[in-house]
Amino acid sequence: MKINNNNEERVEVMALFGYEMTPCQPLTFKRRGEEEIEVTELLKTQIRFVGSSAKHIFDVVAGRETYRLTFDSQDLSWRASAI
């Protein structure tokens, strides 16, 4: 799966919540109608506060590509972009 650089695309994410020292860890993600991509490594996590919502940002490796997965706490959506 190829996601264009700097273009965020809505994706479905399977995540593990409350795991050891990491409160959330993305395990897989997929675009509508495509196969799941397994997250093989979690590189970095951060939280950005935007107005009344928080954006939870995960830089991950999936296969040979690096992606940024962003969870919006207000509308509960996930977005992905290649980095």
For each residue, the residues with C-beta under 8 A, 3 or more apart:
1: 30 31 34 35 37
2: 65 82
3: 7 9 31 67 80 81 82
4: 7 9 81 82
5: 81 82 83
6: 81
7: 3 4 81
8: 70 79 80 81
9: 3 4 31 79 80 81
10: 32 77 78 79
11: 29 30 31 69 78 79 80
12: 29 30 31 32 78
13: 26 27 28 29 69 71 78
14: 26 27 28 29 36
15: 24 25 26 27 71
16: 19 24 25 27
17: 23 24
18: 23
19: 16 22 23 24 25
20:
21:
22: 19 25 42 45
23: 17 18 19
24: 15 16 17 19 45 56 58 71
25: 15 16 19 22 39 42 58
26: 13 14 15 29 39 42 58 60 69
27: 13 14 15 16 38 39
28: 13 14 36 37 38 39
29: 11 12 13 14 26 36 37 39 62 67 69 78 80
30: 1 11 12 34 35 36 37
31: 1 3 9 11 12 34 80
32: 10 12
33:
34: 1 30 31
35: 1 30
36: 14 28 29 30
37: 1 28 29 30 62 63
38: 27 28 62 63
39: 25 26 27 28 29 42 60 61 62
40: 60 61 62 63
41: 60 61
42: 22 25 26 39 45 58 59 60
43: 59 60 61 66
44: 58 59
45: 22 24 42 56 57 58 59
46: 56 57
47: 54 55 56 57
48: 54 55 57
49: 53 54 55
50: 53 54 55
51:
52: 74
53: 49 50 72 73 74 75
54: 47 48 49 50 73
55: 47 48 49 50 70 71 72 73
56: 24 45 46 47 70 71 73
57: 45 46 47 48 68 69 70 71
58: 24 25 26 42 44 45 68 69 70 71
59: 42 43 44 45 66 67 68 83
60: 26 39 40 41 42 43 66 67 68 69
61: 39 40 41 43 65 66 67
62: 29 37 38 39 40 65 66 67
63: 37 38 40
64:
65: 2 61 62 82
66: 43 59 60 61 62 82 83
67: 3 29 59 60 61 62 80 81 82 83
68: 57 58 59 60 80 81 82 83
69: 11 13 26 29 57 58 60 78 79 80
70: 8 55 56 57 58 78 79 80 81
71: 13 15 24 55 56 57 58 76 77 78
72: 53 55 75 76 77 78 79
73: 53 54 55 56 76
74: 52 53
75: 53 72
76: 71 72 73
77: 10 71 72
78: 10 11 12 13 29 69 70 71 72
79: 8 9 10 11 69 70 72
80: 3 8 9 11 29 31 67 68 69 70
81: 3 4 5 6 7 8 9 67 68 70
82: 2 3 4 5 65 66 67 68
83: 5 59 66 67 68
